[in-house]
């Protein structure tokens, strides 16, 4: 029987999020998806989870995209916003919704 090749976890960064929210997302990834995702610094990330309510407007989202070119965003927001570089989830969001968004971005990157 052949061993399945080990799949490297998709590297997830957390940006512009409160410390408590970032800890919650990190713990959820560890609990529900540790074999799929790994929390890393934003410089090493393949996707960034961003709390848009902690930053100011779409211009800042564009600035964040410019800081991390080619890195898609999962944007959490209580407002109706858009991004050309990822997915927007309207708050309140479930951790399962966030994980599904990251899975969708991973599938697009494959």
Backbone as numpy.savetxt, mean C-alpha at the origin, in Angstrom:
# Nx Ny Nz CAx CAy CAz Cx Cy Cz
8.44 -35.66 -6.04 7.61 -34.48 -6.04 8.49 -33.23 -6.04
8.18 -32.31 -6.90 8.96 -31.08 -7.00 8.55 -30.06 -5.95
9.55 -29.42 -5.39 9.25 -28.34 -4.44 8.84 -27.10 -5.21
7.84 -26.42 -4.69 7.40 -25.17 -5.30 8.48 -24.12 -5.10
8.77 -23.32 -6.14 9.75 -22.25 -5.94 9.23 -21.25 -4.92
10.14 -20.78 -4.09 9.75 -19.80 -3.07 9.46 -18.46 -3.75
8.31 -17.90 -3.41 7.91 -16.61 -3.95 8.26 -15.55 -2.92
9.02 -14.57 -3.35 9.39 -13.48 -2.45 8.17 -12.65 -2.10
8.04 -12.24 -0.84 6.92 -11.37 -0.46 6.97 -10.05 -1.23
5.82 -9.54 -1.57 5.68 -8.23 -2.20 5.99 -7.19 -1.14
6.86 -6.25 -1.45 7.34 -5.27 -0.47 6.38 -4.08 -0.37
5.82 -3.87 0.83 4.82 -2.85 1.08 5.40 -1.78 2.00
5.30 -0.53 1.57 5.70 0.60 2.40 4.47 1.34 2.90
4.61 2.00 4.02 3.53 2.79 4.60 4.03 4.22 4.69
3.26 5.15 4.11 3.71 6.55 4.06 2.58 7.48 4.48
2.97 8.57 5.12 2.02 9.62 5.49 0.83 9.06 6.28
1.13 8.22 7.27 0.09 7.60 8.07 0.45 7.80 9.54
-0.57 7.95 10.38 -0.30 8.09 11.82 0.41 6.84 12.32
1.13 6.99 13.40 1.87 5.88 13.97 0.94 4.71 14.32
-0.22 5.03 14.91 -1.14 3.96 15.30 -1.74 3.27 14.07
-2.09 4.03 13.05 -2.63 3.42 11.83 -1.59 2.56 11.13
-0.36 3.06 11.08 0.73 2.30 10.46 0.96 0.99 11.22
0.91 1.05 12.55 1.08 -0.16 13.36 -0.05 -1.15 13.10
-1.27 -0.65 12.97 -2.42 -1.52 12.71 -2.27 -2.23 11.37
-1.89 -1.47 10.33 -1.70 -2.07 9.01 -0.56 -3.10 9.06
0.53 -2.74 9.72 1.66 -3.67 9.83 1.28 -4.96 10.54
0.55 -4.84 11.65 0.12 -6.04 12.39 -0.84 -6.89 11.57
-1.72 -6.24 10.82 -2.67 -6.99 9.99 -1.95 -7.75 8.88
-0.98 -7.12 8.28 -0.21 -7.81 7.23 0.52 -8.99 7.84
1.11 -8.79 9.00 1.81 -9.89 9.68 0.85 -11.03 10.01
-0.34 -10.69 10.45 -1.30 -11.72 10.86 -1.97 -12.42 9.69
-2.39 -11.66 8.68 -3.22 -12.23 7.61 -2.48 -12.52 6.31
-1.31 -11.93 6.11 -0.68 -12.05 4.79 0.84 -12.08 4.84
1.40 -12.59 5.92 2.86 -12.56 6.06 3.58 -13.35 4.97
2.92 -14.35 4.40 3.54 -15.11 3.33 3.48 -14.39 1.99
2.64 -13.36 1.89 2.48 -12.61 0.64 3.18 -11.27 0.63
3.19 -10.59 1.79 3.67 -9.21 1.86 4.67 -9.04 3.00
5.55 -8.07 2.83 6.50 -7.70 3.88 6.52 -6.18 3.99
6.43 -5.66 5.21 6.53 -4.22 5.42 8.00 -3.82 5.33
8.27 -2.82 4.50 9.64 -2.33 4.30 9.61 -0.80 4.30
10.77 -0.19 4.29 10.84 1.27 4.18 10.30 1.69 2.82
9.84 2.92 2.73 9.26 3.40 1.47 10.28 3.36 0.33
11.55 3.44 0.64 12.58 3.41 -0.41 12.72 2.04 -1.05
12.31 0.99 -0.33 12.43 -0.37 -0.85 11.10 -0.95 -1.33
10.02 -0.18 -1.18 8.67 -0.68 -1.43 8.37 -0.88 -2.91
7.50 -1.86 -3.16 6.94 -2.08 -4.49 5.54 -1.46 -4.59
4.96 -1.11 -3.45 3.68 -0.41 -3.36 3.71 0.38 -2.06
3.08 1.55 -2.07 2.97 2.36 -0.86 1.50 2.48 -0.46
1.22 2.28 0.82 -0.10 2.54 1.37 -0.03 3.93 2.00
-0.93 4.81 1.58 -0.88 6.22 1.95 -2.21 6.66 2.54
-2.17 7.41 3.62 -3.38 8.02 4.18 -3.46 9.44 3.63
-4.34 9.64 2.65 -4.44 10.94 1.99 -4.98 12.02 2.93
-5.67 11.63 3.98 -6.18 12.62 4.92 -5.07 13.23 5.77
-3.90 12.62 5.75 -2.75 13.15 6.49 -1.87 14.04 5.61
-2.20 14.13 4.34 -1.45 15.00 3.44 -2.42 15.98 2.81
-1.91 16.95 2.12 -2.75 18.03 1.61 -2.93 17.90 0.10
-4.10 17.43 -0.28 -4.53 17.50 -1.67 -3.82 16.60 -2.65
-4.34 16.64 -3.85 -3.83 15.82 -4.95 -2.41 16.20 -5.33
-2.06 17.48 -5.17 -0.70 17.90 -5.50 0.31 17.13 -4.67
-0.02 16.89 -3.41 0.89 16.16 -2.55 0.96 14.70 -2.96
-0.15 14.13 -3.39 -0.11 12.76 -3.91 0.80 12.70 -5.13
0.71 13.71 -5.97 1.59 13.76 -7.14 3.05 13.91 -6.69
3.27 14.71 -5.64 4.62 14.85 -5.11 5.15 13.55 -4.54
4.29 12.81 -3.85 4.67 11.51 -3.31 5.01 10.54 -4.45
4.20 10.59 -5.51 4.49 9.75 -6.68 5.83 10.15 -7.30
6.12 11.45 -7.32 7.40 11.91 -7.88 8.57 11.46 -7.01
8.36 11.42 -5.68 9.42 10.95 -4.77 9.71 9.47 -4.98
8.68 8.73 -5.40 8.78 7.28 -5.57 8.30 6.90 -6.96
9.03 7.30 -7.99 8.57 7.06 -9.36 8.38 5.57 -9.65
7.27 5.28 -10.30 6.99 3.90 -10.68 6.41 3.04 -9.57
6.27 3.59 -8.37 5.73 2.82 -7.25 4.24 3.14 -7.13
3.37 2.16 -7.32 1.93 2.42 -7.21 1.52 2.69 -5.77
0.40 3.39 -5.62 -0.12 3.78 -4.32 -1.46 3.11 -4.04
-1.67 2.74 -2.79 -3.00 2.41 -2.27 -3.33 3.59 -1.37
-4.27 4.42 -1.82 -4.59 5.67 -1.14 -5.85 5.49 -0.32
-5.77 5.78 0.97 -6.92 5.73 1.86 -7.39 7.16 2.06
-8.69 7.41 1.84 -9.17 8.79 1.92 -10.65 8.83 2.31
-10.99 9.85 3.09 -12.41 10.07 3.40 -13.06 10.96 2.35
-12.25 11.50 1.43 -12.75 12.37 0.35 -12.76 11.62 -0.97
-13.48 12.16 -1.91 -13.46 11.62 -3.27 -12.24 12.19 -3.98
-11.21 11.40 -4.14 -10.01 11.83 -4.85 -9.67 10.78 -5.90
-8.75 11.12 -6.76 -8.29 10.20 -7.79 -6.78 10.24 -7.84
-6.22 9.15 -8.28 -4.80 9.09 -8.56 -4.60 8.29 -9.84
-3.62 8.69 -10.61 -3.29 7.97 -11.83 -2.33 6.82 -11.54
-1.89 6.75 -10.28 -0.82 5.83 -9.93 -1.25 4.87 -8.83
-2.34 4.15 -9.03 -2.74 3.19 -8.02 -4.24 3.15 -7.82
-4.63 2.80 -6.59 -6.04 2.63 -6.24 -6.40 3.52 -5.06
-7.62 4.02 -5.05 -8.13 4.82 -3.95 -9.22 4.02 -3.24
-9.10 3.92 -1.92 -10.11 3.27 -1.10 -10.76 4.33 -0.22
-12.09 4.40 -0.27 -12.82 5.39 0.51 -12.97 4.89 1.95
-12.61 5.75 2.89 -12.75 5.41 4.31 -14.21 5.42 4.70
-14.61 4.62 5.65 -13.77 3.69 6.39 -13.43 2.47 5.53
-12.24 1.95 5.72 -11.80 0.78 4.97 -11.54 -0.37 5.93
-11.71 -1.56 5.43 -11.36 -2.74 6.22 -9.94 -3.15 5.86
-9.31 -3.85 6.77 -7.97 -4.33 6.47 -8.02 -5.32 5.31
-9.11 -6.08 5.21 -9.24 -7.00 4.08 -9.31 -6.23 2.75
-9.97 -5.06 2.78 -10.01 -4.22 1.58 -8.64 -3.72 1.19
-7.85 -3.32 2.18 -6.49 -2.85 1.92 -5.64 -3.99 1.35
-5.74 -5.17 1.96 -4.96 -6.32 1.48 -5.37 -6.69 0.05
-6.65 -6.64 -0.24 -7.13 -6.94 -1.59 -6.59 -5.92 -2.61
-6.55 -4.66 -2.22 -6.00 -3.63 -3.11 -4.52 -3.90 -3.40
-3.77 -4.27 -2.37 -2.35 -4.59 -2.57 -2.21 -5.82 -3.45
-3.06 -6.81 -3.24 -3.04 -8.00 -4.11 -3.31 -7.63 -5.57
-4.28 -6.73 -5.80 -4.58 -6.29 -7.16 -3.38 -5.60 -7.80
-2.72 -4.76 -7.03 -1.53 -4.08 -7.57 -0.42 -5.08 -7.84
-0.25 -6.04 -6.96 0.77 -7.08 -7.20 0.45 -7.84 -8.49
-0.80 -8.18 -8.70 -1.18 -8.92 -9.91 -0.89 -8.08 -11.16
-1.12 -6.78 -11.09 -0.82 -5.91 -12.23 0.67 -5.86 -12.52
1.48 -5.96 -11.46 2.93 -5.86 -11.61 3.55 -7.14 -12.15
2.82 -8.25 -12.03 3.36 -9.55 -12.45 3.45 -9.70 -13.95
